[in-house]
């Protein structure tokens, strides 16, 4: 996400760091480049105009000509203003004193609304809540069935009936209370474009259920048109927040940078992948950091905490400290890493990673190949790779669909890791700064 904009900012700031002191002419030159980068990213021109004006005001006020590190000051000012443009702070959900807390989903057809409803229900489950999904989209064929399938994947019940959207929405509130569900997520029908029929239906449903939150699902890839859609919906049903879908496929990011400032409502959540787990709270400060190439360590930590089993992590740390890492341990660690999402996304959150590496194609299939080789080994071979002779290597290669060269390379790499771990295990405790299992290189094909 934001790849093109991040590249432009990286180029701008790289040149900026090579300069000495800066006066107003130099600031104007940098701001012209930033303005062009934002416009090319499909950011609303009014938003760009306001953002550039605020950055210039602060740069002039900071008196950069007297600063020893003008580039750092400019970058900080740009970062802070991006945070404000994106919303300032993450939206915090306040739950109704009398359950259920009702969340109404709105959006155009094809925006990913039904999937977003299921992702949001899963998110509520992670917060310790008991959600219910309501299928009030009775226009699109199989929309309710799609919601039932998604609900089954996250073990969340779905309520719907063959009546009309208002009745379904109203009865779903009663059903949530009957089942003791404290959150209700109502999926509604979308249209191919904003029209009076869609708006009238949304208005009636909203009046019927009196939602605590109305979230508009916006396809991030629609660019500035997403802002026009948001304005139309907000004028009808008073949007409380925006859920950006398909953010992983948006290389420009114009919608994310425009919607908050145009309609005055925050981006609440972002859908960053196709899986139901690829959904996260939108943190403006973290997103600004990603855009400026600063990484996103907090989100990475949260993903790790969600994916990793605490007991397994402790056992792995203990083995690491004693230099007893085995291929079985490594296989388990790979399973945990896979739960965190695509490797490309994980690398993108790491600070200080070179641009070339972030843009490099990281093939998750390499993990699958390593897994296949290890799974083709016997338990004894995984625990003690030294017993793997020529005939065993041939058997492992055939069983995994790989070559003996692939098996040899994996064993060689693992042997090097084991040596490193033994050296690490002999280090005094005060010097053991690393407490996790290291990443072992994948196969090179």
C-alpha positions in Angstrom: 0.0 0.0 0.0 1.1 3.6 -0.7 4.1 2.2 -2.6 4.2 5.0 -5.2 3.8 7.8 -2.6 6.4 6.2 -0.3 8.9 6.0 -3.1 8.3 9.7 -3.9 8.7 10.8 -0.3 11.8 8.6 0.0 13.4 10.3 -3.0 12.4 13.8 -1.7 13.8 13.3 1.8 17.0 11.6 0.5 17.8 14.7 -1.5 16.7 16.8 1.5 19.2 15.1 3.9 22.0 16.0 1.6 21.5 19.7 2.0 22.8 22.0 4.7 20.8 25.0 6.0 17.5 25.8 4.4 15.7 29.0 3.8 12.3 29.8 2.5 13.2 29.2 -1.2 14.5 25.7 -0.4 11.4 25.0 1.7 9.2 26.1 -1.2 11.1 23.8 -3.6 10.6 20.8 -1.3 6.9 21.6 -0.8 6.4 21.8 -4.6 7.7 18.2 -4.8 5.5 17.0 -1.9 2.5 18.7 -3.5 3.1 16.9 -6.8 3.6 13.6 -5.0 0.3 13.9 -3.2 -1.6 14.9 -6.3 -0.1 12.0 -8.2 -1.3 9.7 -5.3 -4.8 10.9 -6.1 -5.2 12.9 -2.9 -8.1 15.4 -3.1 -6.6 18.8 -4.3 -8.3 20.7 -1.4 -6.7 18.4 1.1 -3.3 18.8 -0.6 -3.7 22.6 -0.6 -4.5 22.7 3.2 -1.8 20.2 4.1 0.9 22.1 2.2 -0.1 25.4 3.7 0.1 23.9 7.3 3.5 22.4 6.6 4.9 25.6 5.2 3.6 27.6 8.1 5.3 25.3 10.6 8.5 25.2 8.5 8.8 29.0 8.4 7.9 29.2 12.1 10.6 26.7 13.0 13.2 29.0 11.4 15.0 26.2 9.6 17.8 28.5 8.5 19.1 28.4 12.1 18.7 24.7 12.5 21.6 22.3 12.3 19.3 19.5 11.1 16.7 21.1 8.8 15.9 17.9 7.0 15.0 16.1 10.2 12.8 19.0 11.2 11.0 19.1 7.8 10.4 15.3 8.0 9.0 15.6 11.5 6.7 18.4 10.5 5.5 16.4 7.4 5.0 13.3 9.6 2.9 15.2 12.2 0.7 16.9 9.6 0.2 13.5 7.8 -1.0 12.1 11.1 -3.5 14.9 11.5 -4.7 14.6 8.0 -5.3 10.9 8.5 -7.3 11.5 11.6 -5.0 12.2 14.5 -6.0 9.3 16.8 -7.4 5.9 16.3 -11.2 5.6 16.8 -12.1 4.0 20.2 -15.3 2.0 20.3 -17.7 2.9 23.1 -20.1 0.1 23.8 -23.8 0.7 24.6 -24.9 0.6 28.2 -27.8 -1.6 27.1 -26.6 -4.2 24.7 -26.4 -4.8 21.9 -24.1 -2.2 20.5 -25.5 -1.8 16.9 -23.1 -1.3 14.0 -24.7 -0.5 10.6 -22.6 -1.2 7.5 -23.1 1.0 4.4 -21.4 1.1 1.0 -21.6 0.7 -2.7 -21.9 -2.7 -4.4 -18.5 -4.2 -4.9 -16.8 -2.3 -2.1 -16.2 -5.4 0.0 -19.0 -4.5 2.5 -20.2 -8.1 3.3 -16.6 -9.3 3.9 -15.8 -6.2 5.9 -18.9 -7.0 8.1 -17.5 -10.5 8.9 -14.0 -9.1 9.5 -15.4 -6.6 11.9 -17.4 -9.3 13.7 -14.1 -11.2 14.1 -12.4 -8.1 15.4 -15.2 -7.7 18.0 -14.7 -11.4 19.1 -11.0 -10.6 19.6 -12.0 -7.8 22.0 -13.9 -10.3 24.1 -17.4 -9.5 22.7 -20.1 -11.8 21.4 -21.2 -10.4 18.0 -24.2 -11.3 15.9 -24.3 -10.7 12.1 -27.5 -9.6 10.4 -28.0 -10.1 6.7 -30.2 -7.2 5.6 -28.8 -7.2 2.0 -31.8 -8.9 0.3 -31.0 -7.4 -3.1 -27.8 -9.1 -4.2 -28.2 -12.8 -5.0 -26.6 -15.1 -2.4 -25.5 -12.1 -0.3 -27.0 -13.6 2.9 -25.5 -17.0 2.0 -22.1 -15.4 1.6 -22.5 -13.8 5.1 -23.5 -17.2 6.5 -20.4 -18.8 5.1 -18.2 -16.1 6.4 -19.9 -16.2 9.8 -19.3 -20.0 10.0 -15.6 -19.4 9.4 -15.4 -17.2 12.5 -18.1 -19.0 14.5 -20.5 -16.0 14.6 -24.2 -16.7 14.1 -26.1 -14.9 11.3 -29.7 -13.7 11.4 -31.8 -13.1 8.3 -35.2 -13.9 6.9 -37.1 -13.5 3.6 -38.9 -10.3 4.3 -37.6 -6.8 3.8 -34.4 -5.0 5.0 -36.1 -2.9 7.6 -37.9 -5.9 9.2 -34.7 -7.9 9.2 -32.7 -5.1 10.8 -35.4 -4.5 13.5 -35.8 -8.2 14.3 -32.0 -8.7 14.4 -31.8 -6.3 17.4 -34.4 -8.5 19.2 -32.5 -11.6 18.2 -29.3 -10.3 19.6 -30.9 -9.6 22.9 -32.6 -13.0 22.9 -29.2 -14.7 22.3 -27.3 -12.5 24.7 -25.2 -11.1 22.0 -23.7 -7.7 23.0 -22.7 -6.5 19.5 -24.8 -6.5 16.3 -23.3 -5.9 12.9 -25.9 -5.2 10.2 -24.9 -5.8 6.6 -27.0 -3.8 4.1 -27.5 -3.7 0.4 -25.2 -1.8 -1.9 -25.8 -0.4 -5.4 -23.6 0.1 -8.4 -23.8 3.9 -7.8 -25.2 6.4 -5.3 -28.9 6.7 -5.9 -32.1 7.9 -4.2 -33.4 4.4 -3.7 -30.2 3.3 -1.9 -30.2 6.4 0.3 -33.9 6.0 1.2 -33.4 2.4 2.2 -30.3 3.3 4.3 -32.3 6.1 6.0 -35.2 3.8 6.9 -32.9 1.0 8.3 -30.9 3.5 10.3 -34.1 4.9 11.8 -35.3 1.4 12.6 -32.3 0.2 14.5 -30.8 3.5 15.7 -27.2 2.4 15.3 -24.5 3.3 17.8 -22.1 3.4 14.8 -22.6 3.6 11.1 -19.5 2.6 9.2 -19.1 3.3 5.5 -17.1 0.7 3.6 -15.0 2.4 0.9 -12.9 0.7 -1.8 -9.5 2.3 -1.4 -8.7 1.7 -5.0 -11.4 4.1 -6.2 -9.2 7.1 -5.4 -10.9 10.5 -5.2 -14.3 9.0 -6.2 -14.3 7.4 -2.7 -14.5 10.8 -1.2 -17.5 11.7 -3.3 -19.2 8.5 -2.2 -18.4 9.3 1.5 -19.9 12.8 1.2 -23.1 11.4 -0.3 -23.6 8.8 2.4 -22.6 11.1 5.2 -25.2 13.7 4.1 -27.9 10.9 4.4 -27.1 8.7 7.4 -24.4 10.5 9.4 -21.4 8.3 9.0 -19.4 7.7 12.2 -16.3 6.2 10.6 -14.9 4.7 7.4 -13.6 1.2 6.7 -11.1 1.2 3.9 -11.3 -2.1 2.0 -8.6 -3.4 -0.5 -6.0 -1.1 1.0 -3.4 -3.7 0.2 -4.1 -3.3 -3.5 -3.9 0.5 -3.4 -0.4 1.7 -4.4 -1.4 5.4 -4.3 -3.5 5.9 -1.1 -5.5 9.0 -2.2 -8.7 7.9 -0.5 -7.0 7.3 2.9 -5.4 10.7 2.8 -8.5 12.5 1.7 -11.6 11.1 3.4 -11.0 12.3 7.0 -10.4 15.9 6.1 -13.3 16.1 3.6 -16.1 14.5 5.7 -14.7 15.1 9.1 -15.0 11.5 10.2 -12.1 9.2 11.0 -11.0 6.0 9.2 -11.9 3.4 11.8 -10.5 0.2 10.2 -8.5 -1.0 7.3 -8.9 -4.2 5.3 -5.3 -5.2 4.3 -5.8 -8.5 2.6 -8.3 -11.1 1.5 -8.3 -13.3 4.6 -10.7 -12.5 7.5 -7.7 -12.0 9.7 -6.4 -9.2 7.4 -8.2 -6.5 9.2 -6.9 -3.9 11.7 -7.7 -0.8 13.6 -6.6 2.3 11.6 -3.8 4.1 13.5 -3.0 7.4 11.7 0.4 7.7 13.3 1.4 4.2 12.3 0.1 4.8 8.7 2.0 8.0 8.5 5.1 6.1 9.5 4.6 3.6 6.8 4.1 6.2 4.2 7.3 7.9 5.1 9.2 4.6 5.2 9.6 4.6 9.0 8.0 1.2 9.4 5.2 0.1 11.8 6.7 -1.7 14.8 3.6 -1.5 17.0 1.4 -3.3 14.4 4.1 -5.9 13.9 4.2 -6.5 17.6 0.5 -6.8 17.9 0.4 -9.3 15.0 3.1 -11.3 16.7 1.3 -11.3 20.0 -1.9 -12.5 18.2 -0.1 -15.2 16.2 2.4 -16.6 18.7 1.5 -19.1 21.4 3.1 -17.8 24.7 4.1 -21.2 26.0 5.6 -22.3 22.7 7.5 -19.0 22.5 8.9 -19.5 26.0 10.1 -23.1 25.2 11.7 -21.8 22.0 13.5 -19.1 23.9 14.8 -21.6 26.4 16.1 -23.9 23.7 17.6 -20.9 21.9 19.5 -19.9 25.1 20.8 -23.4 25.4 21.7 -23.8 21.8 19.3 -26.7 21.3 17.4 -25.6 18.2 16.1 -28.4 16.1 14.4 -28.7 12.7 11.1 -29.5 14.6 11.5 -26.2 16.5 12.1 -24.4 13.3 9.1 -25.9 11.6 6.9 -24.8 14.5 8.3 -21.2 14.3 7.5 -21.1 10.6 3.9 -22.0 11.4 3.7 -19.1 13.8 5.2 -16.7 11.4 2.7 -17.7 8.7 -0.2 -16.7 11.0 1.1 -13.1 10.9 0.3 -12.8 7.2 2.3 -12.5 4.0 6.1 -12.0 4.4 6.0 -9.0 2.1 3.7 -7.2 4.6 5.8 -8.1 7.6 9.0 -6.8 5.9 7.2 -3.6 5.1 6.5 -2.9 8.8 10.2 -3.2 9.7 12.0 0.1 10.2 15.3 0.7 8.5 14.7 -1.9 5.8 16.3 -0.8 2.5 13.8 0.3 -0.2 15.2 -2.4 -2.6 14.3 -5.2 -0.1 10.8 -3.8 0.6 10.1 -3.8 -3.1 11.7 -7.2 -3.7 9.4 -10.0 -4.5 9.3 -12.2 -1.4 7.8 -15.5 -2.3 5.8 -17.1 0.5 6.1 -20.4 -1.4 9.7 -20.6 -0.3 8.4 -21.3 3.2 6.2 -24.0 1.8 9.2 -25.7 0.1 11.2 -25.7 3.4 8.2 -27.1 5.2 7.8 -29.8 2.6 11.4 -30.9 3.1 11.2 -30.9 6.9 7.9 -32.8 6.9 9.4 -35.4 4.7 11.9 -36.2 7.4 11.4 -38.7 10.2 11.1 -37.4 13.8 14.6 -38.7 14.5 16.0 -36.9 11.4 14.3 -33.6 12.5 15.8 -33.8 15.9 19.2 -35.0 14.8 20.0 -33.9 11.1 23.5 -35.4 11.4 22.1 -38.9 10.8 20.8 -37.9 7.3 23.1 -39.7 4.9 22.9 -39.9 1.1 20.0 -42.4 0.9 18.0 -40.5 3.4 18.6 -37.3 1.5 17.3 -39.0 -1.7 14.2 -40.2 0.1 13.5 -36.8 1.6 13.9 -35.1 -1.8 11.5 -37.5 -3.5 9.0 -37.2 -0.6 9.0 -33.4 -0.7 9.1 -33.0 -4.5 12.4 -31.3 -4.2 15.9 -32.1 -5.3 18.8 -33.4 -3.2 20.5 -30.1 -3.9 17.6 -28.3 -2.1 17.8 -30.7 0.8 21.6 -30.2 1.1 21.2 -26.5 1.0 18.6 -26.5 3.8 20.7 -28.8 6.0 23.8 -26.6 5.4 21.9 -23.5 6.3 20.5 -25.1 9.4 23.9 -26.3 10.5 25.2 -22.7 10.3 22.3 -21.5 12.4 23.0 -24.2 15.0 26.6 -23.1 15.3 25.4 -19.5 15.8 23.0 -20.7 18.4 25.7 -22.6 20.3 27.9 -19.5 20.3 24.9 -17.5 21.5 24.2 -20.0 24.3 27.8 -19.7 25.7 27.5 -15.9 25.9 27.1 -14.4 29.4 23.5 -13.7 30.3 24.0 -10.0 30.3 24.9 -10.0 26.6 22.0 -12.1 25.5 20.0 -9.4 23.9 18.2 -11.6 21.4 15.4 -13.7 22.9 13.6 -15.1 19.8 14.2 -17.7 17.2 16.1 -16.2 14.3 14.9 -16.3 10.7 16.6 -18.9 8.6 17.1 -18.1 4.9 14.7 -19.9 2.5 15.8 -22.0 -0.4 17.3 -20.3 -3.4 16.0 -21.7 -6.6 
